[in-house]
Amino acid sequence: MRTSARSGGRYRPYRSRRGLLERSSATWMWSVFCVLLTILVASKSSQRRVMHHHDQTPNPHMQHCLEACTSCAQICDRCADDMIGMEAGSHKELQDLCIRMCFDCADLCALSVRWMSRLSPSTEQLCRACAEMCDRCASVCEQHASHHPLCGDCAVGCRRCAAACRDMAAAMA
């Protein structure tokens, strides 16, 4: 750091155009950036080696299931979000159950996508659970469809996802 004669020999921070900054902090930040970049590159290359080592690639069943789960998670989130704050009238309990089921279904579908994407060995079990959850959500949404227009679309998306998850689990068995 620079010192000045007027400062009596005390250390004073370097004054740059950006304001008060010690010279060493810029060097330190650059070093941290380089280390993080190295870690990121190393982790990506090791992931590729692991995937190629096991020679696993997404198959058509997995691609279809990934698309169905992603779509189902989106429609379930949209359906539940739209119902929150909506007047329920005499069907409040059904609406509350529908909101909870849609959020649970969306979470499980999103988790399934993550596990399939990383080729988890536990994907078969999760796909079976996801199919069951999607069927349960679809049943509740079908009951609530007369009170909420998105519930009909949500039920169709859930049934489609349940079928895709069952196909995926059967293909892995």
N, C-alpha and C positions, 0 to 999 in steps of 0.2 A: 504494500500500500504506500501511497505517497504521504510524505509529511511536508509541512511547510515551516519556514523559519518563524512565522508568526504564531504557530501553534505550540511553540515551546518544545518541539520534538515529539509531541503526542501523535499517535497514529490518527489519521483522518481518512475517511473513505474516499475513494476515487470518485470524482464528480464527472459523470458522462452526460451526453445530451438527454438521455432518458431519465436522469435524476441521480439519486444516490445509489451507487453500486460498487461493490468491491470487485476488483478484477478477478479474484479467485472464484467468485460465485459463478461467473460465466463459464469458466473452465470446469468447475464442478458439475454444472448443469449439462455441459456437453458430454462429460464422462458418464454421467447417469444415463443420458440418452443413448449413448453407444452401448452401454451394458444392457439396457432394456431391449434395444434392437437386436443384440446378439442372442439374448435369451429367447426372444420371440422367434427369430429365424431358426434357432436350434430346436425349439419345441415343435415348430411346424415340420421340420425335416424328420424329427423322430416320430411324429405322428404318421407321416407318410410311410416311413420304414415299417412301422408296426402294421399298418393296414396292408401293405404289400407283402409283409412277412406272412400274414395269415391268408393272403390271397383272397380277401373278402371284398366284394364290390356289391353295390346295391342291385338287386335283381328287379324284374318288372313288378313282382308282387309288392316289394318294398317301395318302389317308386309310386305305385298306385296308392298304397297305404299312407305314405308321406303326404301326398296331395289331399287325400280324403281327411286325414287328421288335421292338417293345416286349415282346410276349409271348414271343418266342423268346429275347431277352436274359435275361428273368427265369427261364425254365425252364432255360436253359443254366447260368446262375449257380447255381441251386438244385441242379441235377444234379451239377455239379462239386463244389460245397461239400459235398454229401452223401457223395460218394465219398472225399473227403480223410480219411485216417486209417482207412478201411475195410479190413478184411483182404482181400487180393487173391488169395491162394493161387497157383494155377498160371497165373492170367490177369493177373499184375501188369503186364506190358508193355502189354496191351490197356487195362487200367484207367488207367494213366498217360497213354497216348495219348488216351483218352476225356476225361480231366480237362483236358488241354491243349487239345484241340479244342473242348470246351465253353466254356472261358474265352476262347479266340480268337474263337469264334463270337459269344459274348455281347458282346465288345468291338466287333466289327465291326458287329453289329446296332445297338448303342447309338450308334456313330458315324454309321451310316446315318440313324438317327432325327434326330440333331442336324443333319446336312446337309440332310435333307428339310425339317425344321422351319424352317430359314432360307432355303429355296428356292435352294440352291446350284446353280450351273450345272453342277457336276460330279456331280450326283446320279445320272445315268444310269450312269456308269462305276462308281461305288461300289455301286449296286444290283446290277450284274452281278457284281462281286466278292463281294458279300454272298451272292448266290444260290449261287455256287460254293462258298463257305465253308460255308453251311448244308447243302448236299448232302453235302459231305465229312464234316461233323460228324454228320449223320444216319446215314451209312453206318457210322461207327465206333460210334455209339450203338446201332444195330440189332444189331451184332455183340456188344455188351456187355450187351444187354437181358436176357439170361438170368441174368446175374450181379448186376444192379442194377435194381430196379423202376422208378426214375425215367428210366432210359435209353429205355424205350419211349415215354413221354410226350415226352421231349426230342426223339427222332427225328421224331415226328409234328409237333411244333412247328417243327422245322427244315425239314421238307419243305413245310409250309404257308408259312413265311417265304420259302423259296426260290422258290416259285411266285408269291408276291406281288411279290417283288423283280423277277422276270423280267417280270411284267406291267407293273410300273412302268417298267422300262427300255424295254420295247417301246413303251409309251405316250409316252415322251419322245423316242424316236428319230424 
